[in-house]
């Protein structure tokens, strides 16, 4: 049951945050562009420039045979100028052929092709509107080329909000220290594919900075160390991306973030568990929330046995 709940939860939150919208114009007798290359999860919108047209990705109007697309699609026709003829989200990679089935439009050359690729983990980050800081950090640390390689890589990707939640000045200082920035970024990357269905409670996931991340599963919530997975299984051609809501730091050695707490005179106050009960900071509770004097809270997985 716990595995089923986890699978359902992670399926529900795997939405189109990373999608790009592409426009194709349709007129007499054309689709422009007639050839388009996009990534999985992207949306294509067809707009009518004039005439009566549809978007037929099912049965070829020229041969009468199936296009044999990875998935079929079809639309009603419209003659309204400027109207949206059809909108489709492409969630399966492959090559899609389509035409306009109105009259002899296909015979007149009104055909199109869309190639849907799985981008790299870097492409996924770059195409996300919620990962601008991570994109900047990856580029600055010279990791874009590495993470665009064969892999496979599993990337736990903190959102912009996660970086914004760091102590005041922490992000600027991190971006000014490439060695430390690289260390922290590599702590978010595993060499290999780890899908949500493979995560188990207490599982250790090795990272590229020779550390480990600990998986905690409780009441349908999946945590990677102190971060919660908020979007899972975004597939790439060289791995997979899971979105998390906190920046991960190493536990066994001094880190930038711990240093920033001290430098900024931020004082630890107390810890609570997921029920809101006060607990000892070093207790054996699996998931703790540390409360600090500046009002911030850090949810973490307690590694103490």
N, C-alpha and C positions, 0 to 999 in steps of 0.2 A: 504493500500500500504506500509506504514512504517513497519507494522508487517511482511509483505511478504518479503520486502527487508532485514529486520533483520534476518528472518529465513533462507533466501538464503545465506546471508553472513556467518552466524555461521555454516551452513551446509558445505559450501565450505572450511572453515578453520579447520574443524574437521578432521584432517588427521592422519597419522600413526606415529606421533612423538614418541609415547610410545611403539612402536612395538618391539618385540624380534624375531629374525630369528632362526628357528630351522631346523636342517638338518636330513633327513631320507635317509639312503642308501638302494638301491635296488639291489639284486643279485639273484642267482639261489638257492633256491626259497625263498627269504626272503625280508622283510622290517625291517631295524634296525634303531631305535627301532620300534618294532611292535605296542607298546602301548606308547602313548605320551600324556601328559597333558600340556596344554598351556593356555594363557589368550586371551580374546577377543582382536582383533587387531594384534595378532601375525601372523607371516608368516612362512609357512612350505615349505621347498625346498627339493624335492626328487632328489637324484643323482644316476646315473646308475653305479654300480660296474662292470657289465658285463652281457651279454645276451640281450634279447629284452623284454622290459617291458613298461607298462603304469601305470597310477594311475586312478582307476575307482571308483568314489564315487557316482555312479548313480544306475545302476542295478546290483544286485549281480550275479556274474558269477556262483555261486554254486546253487542258488535257482531260478534265473530268476525273482525274485521279487525286487521291489525298496528297497534300503537301508533305505528309509524314513529318510534321514539325514536332519538336519535343513536347509541346502541348498545343492544342488547337484553339483558335479564337475566331470570332466573327462578330460583326456589328450590323445594326440596322443602317439603312442609307439615310442621308440627309441632304437637303438642297439649300439649307440656310447658310448664307455667306458669313464666315467668321465663327460658325458653330463648331463645337467639338464633335467630331465624327465618332471617335472611340478613344478610350484610355485603357492601357493594359500594363500591368506590373509583371515583369519577366523574372520569375523565380527559379527557372530551370535553364542551365546553360545549354548552348547549342546554336545551330543555324535555323532561322525561321524565314520562310518565304511566304509571301502574301500577294494579293492583287485586289483590284476593284471588280466586283462581280456584276456591276451595273452595265447593261447593254454590252457593247463591244469594247469597253474601256480597257480591259486587260489586253485585248488584241492590238489596241492602239498604243500599247507600251506602258500602261499604268500598272506596274508591278514593283515590288520592293523586297529587300532582304535585310534582315536584322541578325547580326552575330552577337550572341550574349556570352560574355566571358566571365569566368571567375577571376577577379582581380587578386593581387597579392595582399598580404596583411597590411602592407603600407598603403596600398590603394584604398583599402577599406577605411583606414584611419584618415587619409587625406580627403576622402569623399564624405566624411561624417561632419555634420554641422556642430556636433557636440564634443569634438576632439581636436580643437584648434591648438590648444596648449601642448597636447601630446605630439601632434604633428610637428610643431616648432621644436620641441625637445628632441624628437627622433632625428630631425634634420641637423640640428646643432651638434648633436653627439655623433654625427656621421654614421648613424645606424640604418639609414634608409636603404642604402645599397645592400647591406647585410641582410636585412629583413625582407628584401625583395628577391633574395636568392631562393634556391631550391627548397630549403627547409627540410621537413615541415616544422613550423613554429606554432606554438599556442601562445597567444598574446592576451594578457589580462589588461584591458585598456581603461585607465581612469578617465573619467569625463572632465570637462572644463570645470564643472562645479567641484569636483574632487580636488583639483589643483587649487581652486580659489579658497578651499577650506583649510589650506595649510596656514600655519601661523604667519602673521604679517611679516613681509620681507623674505620669507622662506623661498618662494618661487624665484624671485629675482636673484637671490644668492645661489640657488641651484643652477640657474641658467648661466651664471658667471663662473661656475666650476665644472668644466667638462668631464673631469675624471669622476667626480662624485655623481654628476648627472648620468653618466654612462652606467655607473654601478647600479643606481636606482632603477634605470630603465631596464637593464638586463635582469633585474630582480622580478620584472613583470613578464619575462619570456621563458617558456619551456621549449626545449628541443624535442619536438615530437607533436603528434596530434592527440589532444585530450578533449573529447566531446563531453557535453553535459551528462549524457547517459553513462559515461564511464566514471563519473565522480562518485566517491563513496565517503562516508563519514570517517574522519581521521586520516584520510589518504594524504600522502606527502607527494608534492609535485616539485621535482628538482628544477632549478632555474639556471640561466646562463651565467649568473655570477657565483655559481657554486654554493648556493643556499637552497632552502626548500620552502615551499608554501604549503600550509596545512589547510585541508578542506574540512569545513564544519557544516553539517546538515542538521537543521533543527526546525521542526514545525513548518516545513515547506520552504524555509529560507536557506539559501546556499551561500556560504561565506568562504572567501579565500583569505586566510589570515584575518585581518581586521576589516576587510572590504566585503560588501554584499554584491553578488552577481545580479545585475539588473537587466541584462540582455545577453542571451547565450547563443552559441553555435552559429556565428556569422562566418560562413565558409569562404575560404580563399583558395586560390590555386596552389598555395604553398603553406596551408595550415588553416587555423581557425582563430577567431577573435571572440573573447567574452568581455562584455562591458562591466566595469565595476565602479563603485561609488566612492572609493577612497584610494589614495596613493599608498602603495605597499612599501614598507621599509623593513630592513633586516632587524632581527631581534637580538642577535648575539654580540653585536659590536656597536660602537657609537655610530649614530647616523646623523645626517644633516638635520632631520626634523627634530630629533631629540636635542641636538645642539641648539637649534633655534628656540626651543622651549626655554632652555636655560638662558640664552642670550636676551630673550625678550621678556624675562622676568615673569613668565607664565607659570603659575603654581598649580600643581595637582591638588585636587580637593578630596575626591572620594570616587568609589566605583559602585556600579549597580549591575544587577543581572538583567536578563530580558524581561523579568517580571517587575522590574522597577525597585527591587529590594536592595538595600545596602549590603555589600559584600566586601570582604577583604581583597585588596588589590592582588594578592598572591594566592587567592583561594583556588580551589580545583574546579570552579565553574568553567564551562567550556567557552562561553561567550560573555565578555565583560564590556561595560561601557565606562570609560574613564572620564570624569568631569573635571574641567580646569577652571581656573579663576577668571579667565576671560570669556567664560560662557560656552567655550567649545566643548564638544564631546567626541571621543574617539572610541569606536567599537572595535574590539580586537578579540582574537582567539588566544586564550591563555595556554601557552605551551608547557607550563609547569605541570609536572606529574603529581 
